[in-house]
Amino acid sequence: MELKFYDKSWLQAFKGGFLIILGIISMVQIPGSIKSLAIFFAFFIGLTGFILIVAPILLKKKEFRIWNIITGIINLLFAIILIFKMENPPLEIVWILIIWVVYNAFTEIIEAGILFYQKNAFTAIFITHALLSLLFGYALFTLTSEYSPEKIFNIGLIALVFGLVNELSAFMLGSIKQPK
C-alpha cells in the first residue's frame, strides 16, 4: 500500500472545524440545552449533506459519485429529522444524534474499505475516524442516563481531539498531489 491522492480532504477539514467549535463550546460550558446542540448538529449535518450532493455534480467527478450523493441525501434526511424533532424531549434528540454518529462511523468504515480496495494507505485514517466517531457516540450515549456538566465537558474534550485529528487528516490527505 502507498499514499495516494484523495479528492475529499476538504470534507475532513469541514468536519474538523465543526468538531473543534463544538468541543470548545462544550468545554467552556456555554449555557444551552440539547435543543441548541441539535440546531448546531442539524446545520452541520445538513451542510455536509448538501456539499456531498452538490460537489460531485459541480466538479463533474464520476468516481464514487453515487456513493457521495446517497450519503449526502441521508445526511440531509438526518438534518430534516432533527429540525422537525426540536420540540421533542431531549432524550429523543440525543438518540437521533447517536444514530447519526453511528451512521457516520459506518460511512467512514465504507470509505476505508474503498481506499483499501484502491490500495491506498490512507485507509488507516478512516478507520481511526470511525473509532473516534464511535467514542463520540458513546459519550453522547452517557447523556441518556444522566446529564451532568462533567459529561458535557468530556464530550467537548472528545470533540476537540476528534476535530484536531480531522484537521491533521485533512492536511495529510491534501498533501498528496493529484496525478496528471
Buried (B, 14 or more C-beta within 10 A) or exposed (E): EEEBBBBBBEBBBBBBBBBBBBBBBBBEEEEEEBBEBBBBBBBBBBBBBBBBBEBBEEEEEEEBBEBBBEBBEBBBBBBBBBBEBEEBEBEEBBBBBBEBBBBBBBBBBBBBEBBBEBEBEBBBBBBBBBBBBBBBBBBBBBBEEEBEEEBBBBBBBBBBBBBBBBBBBBEBBBEBEEEE
